[in-house]
Amino acid sequence: MKKSQADEKILSYDDVVLRQSDIDILSGPYYLNDRIIEFYFSYLSSSHSSQDIFLIPPSIAFWIMKCPVVETLKDFIEPLHLSDKKLVIFPINDNDDVDLAEGGSHWSLLAYYRQANVFVHHDSFGRVNTEPAKQLYKAVVGYMGFSGSASKTRFLECPDSPKQVNGHDCGLYVSAIARVICDWLLNCINNNTNDLWFSDVKEKVTPSAVAGMRIEILALIRDLMARQA
């Protein structure tokens, strides 16, 4: 997709700056970029307003996954205070080129739930992103602050994660699944249930619901733009 010649800034939301090209992506059947996912994760953080949830921006998740120096990684991760969170959600991208901004061709989601001490990988295209998801899992598992041995922390491929029906909606699946998991955690706290979120995701993240996410996110951006005007 070609960017608009006048790719002006249209919205500043927290630390995210959206441009006209982001609107163009949401208006058509295109692969979501880092900015849109970071914007929606930031919105979910604001709308849920829970100190128990941490939605990691794509750039930070990618940096953690690709950081070659252990000492640098420690200095970067520890200030994030991951050990204070009940739920941490990471967007996973298959980009192999650290010098290529917004590279890659597929998004998936990795969620850590402290009570079960488990990382769950949701991939809407089978197990395409298993390798990068495990790479990130291995990078952060020692920093989650679990009282037991890190070797007891599980990595689990969600056995029945919703599957995309085209080649461009993976980022929307990540956004939709992230929202359902965040909602689930708040209900879990209120209802004191120990079940994981799999049934909620299966029920709510359908192809039609995911398709509607484009319209929903676009409407959200336009509403925020109107408020800032």
C-alpha positions in Angstrom: 0.0 0.0 0.0 1.4 3.4 -1.0 1.5 6.0 1.8 -0.3 9.3 1.4 1.9 12.0 -0.1 0.7 14.3 2.7 1.4 11.9 5.6 0.7 14.4 8.3 0.3 13.7 12.0 -3.4 13.3 12.8 -3.4 12.2 16.5 -1.2 12.1 19.5 -2.4 9.7 22.1 -0.2 9.1 25.1 3.2 8.4 23.5 1.8 7.3 20.2 1.6 9.5 17.1 -0.7 8.4 14.4 -0.5 9.6 10.8 -2.7 9.7 7.7 -1.2 6.5 6.4 -2.5 4.7 9.5 -6.0 5.8 8.7 -5.4 4.5 5.1 -4.3 1.1 6.5 -7.5 0.8 8.7 -9.7 1.9 5.8 -8.6 -1.0 3.6 -7.7 -4.7 3.8 -4.1 -4.1 4.9 -1.6 -5.5 7.4 -1.5 -3.5 10.6 1.7 -1.6 11.4 3.4 -1.1 14.7 1.8 2.3 15.4 -1.7 1.0 15.1 -1.1 -1.9 17.5 0.8 0.4 19.9 -2.1 2.8 19.8 -4.7 0.2 20.5 -2.6 -1.4 23.3 -2.3 2.1 24.8 -6.0 2.6 24.6 -6.7 -0.8 26.2 -4.4 0.2 29.1 -6.2 3.4 29.6 -9.7 1.9 29.3 -9.0 -0.9 31.7 -6.9 1.2 34.1 -5.6 -1.7 36.1 -2.2 -1.8 37.7 -2.3 -5.6 37.2 -2.1 -5.4 33.4 0.8 -4.4 31.2 0.5 -4.3 27.4 4.0 -4.1 26.0 4.4 -1.8 22.9 5.6 -3.6 19.7 8.9 -1.8 19.6 9.8 -2.8 23.2 8.7 -6.4 22.6 10.9 -6.6 19.5 13.9 -5.0 21.2 13.7 -7.5 24.1 13.4 -10.4 21.6 16.4 -9.3 19.6 18.7 -7.8 22.2 22.1 -9.6 21.8 23.7 -8.4 25.1 22.5 -10.0 28.3 23.7 -7.1 30.6 21.9 -4.5 28.4 18.7 -6.6 28.4 18.7 -6.7 32.2 19.1 -3.0 32.5 16.3 -2.5 30.1 13.8 -5.1 31.5 14.1 -4.5 35.2 12.7 -0.9 35.1 9.6 -2.3 33.5 8.7 -4.1 36.8 7.2 -7.1 35.0 7.2 -9.0 38.3 4.5 -6.6 39.7 2.0 -7.5 37.0 -0.6 -10.3 37.0 -0.9 -10.2 33.2 1.7 -9.1 30.6 0.8 -9.1 26.9 3.5 -9.0 24.2 2.8 -8.5 20.5 5.1 -10.9 18.5 6.4 -10.0 15.0 8.3 -12.3 12.7 10.7 -9.6 11.5 14.3 -11.0 11.4 16.0 -7.8 10.4 16.7 -5.5 13.3 17.7 -2.7 10.9 14.3 -2.8 9.1 11.7 -0.6 10.8 8.2 -2.0 10.7 9.4 -5.2 8.9 7.9 -8.6 9.2 4.7 -10.1 7.7 2.9 -11.7 10.7 1.7 -10.7 14.2 0.8 -13.0 17.0 0.3 -12.6 20.8 2.1 -13.9 23.8 0.4 -13.5 27.2 1.9 -14.2 30.6 -0.5 -15.0 33.5 1.2 -15.0 36.9 -1.3 -17.0 38.8 -0.8 -20.0 36.5 2.9 -19.1 35.8 2.3 -19.7 32.1 3.1 -18.0 28.8 0.4 -18.6 26.3 1.0 -18.0 22.6 -2.0 -17.2 20.3 -1.2 -17.4 16.6 -4.0 -16.8 14.1 -2.0 -18.6 11.4 -1.1 -21.9 13.0 2.3 -21.9 14.5 4.1 -19.5 12.1 5.4 -17.4 15.0 6.3 -20.1 17.5 10.0 -19.5 17.1 10.0 -15.7 17.7 7.5 -16.2 20.5 9.8 -18.7 22.3 12.7 -16.3 21.7 10.9 -13.6 23.6 9.7 -16.1 26.3 13.3 -17.2 26.9 14.5 -13.6 27.1 11.9 -12.5 29.8 11.2 -15.6 31.8 13.9 -14.9 34.3 12.6 -11.4 35.0 9.0 -12.3 35.8 9.7 -12.6 39.5 7.9 -15.9 40.0 8.8 -17.3 43.4 9.4 -20.8 42.1 12.1 -21.9 39.6 11.9 -20.3 36.1 12.2 -23.8 34.8 8.7 -24.5 36.1 7.3 -21.6 34.0 5.4 -23.1 31.0 5.2 -22.0 27.4 2.0 -23.1 25.9 0.7 -22.9 22.3 -3.1 -22.2 22.7 -4.6 -25.4 21.3 -7.7 -23.8 19.8 -6.7 -20.2 19.1 -9.0 -18.4 16.5 -7.6 -18.6 12.9 -7.6 -15.8 10.4 -9.5 -16.3 7.1 -7.2 -14.1 5.0 -3.6 -13.0 4.8 -3.8 -9.5 6.4 -5.8 -9.6 9.6 -3.2 -11.0 12.0 -2.8 -7.7 13.7 -6.5 -7.4 14.2 -6.6 -10.8 15.8 -3.8 -9.7 18.2 -5.9 -6.6 19.1 -9.1 -8.5 19.6 -7.5 -11.3 21.6 -5.7 -8.8 23.8 -9.0 -7.0 24.6 -10.7 -10.3 25.5 -7.8 -11.4 27.8 -7.8 -8.0 29.6 -11.6 -8.2 30.0 -11.2 -11.8 31.3 -8.7 -10.8 33.9 -10.9 -8.1 35.4 -13.8 -10.6 35.5 -11.5 -13.2 36.9 -10.5 -10.8 39.8 -14.2 -10.0 40.4 -15.4 -13.6 40.2 -12.4 -15.3 41.8 -12.1 -18.0 39.0 -8.9 -19.8 38.2 -9.8 -20.8 34.6 -7.8 -19.4 31.7 -9.3 -17.2 29.0 -9.5 -19.8 26.2 -13.3 -20.2 26.1 -13.8 -16.4 26.1 -11.4 -16.0 23.2 -13.0 -18.8 21.2 -16.4 -17.3 21.7 -15.7 -13.7 21.1 -12.9 -13.6 18.6 -14.8 -14.6 15.5 -14.0 -13.6 11.8 -16.9 -11.2 11.8 -15.9 -9.7 15.2 -12.3 -9.3 14.0 -13.5 -7.7 10.7 -15.4 -5.2 12.7 -12.3 -4.2 14.6 -11.1 -2.1 11.7 -14.2 0.0 11.8 -14.1 0.2 15.6 -10.5 1.3 15.8 -11.0 3.8 13.0 -14.0 5.2 14.7 -12.1 5.4 17.9 -9.3 7.4 16.3 -11.7 9.8 14.6 -13.5 10.3 17.9 -10.2 11.1 19.6 -9.2 13.4 16.8 -12.5 15.3 17.1 -11.9 15.7 20.9 -8.4 17.2 20.2 -9.6 19.5 17.5 
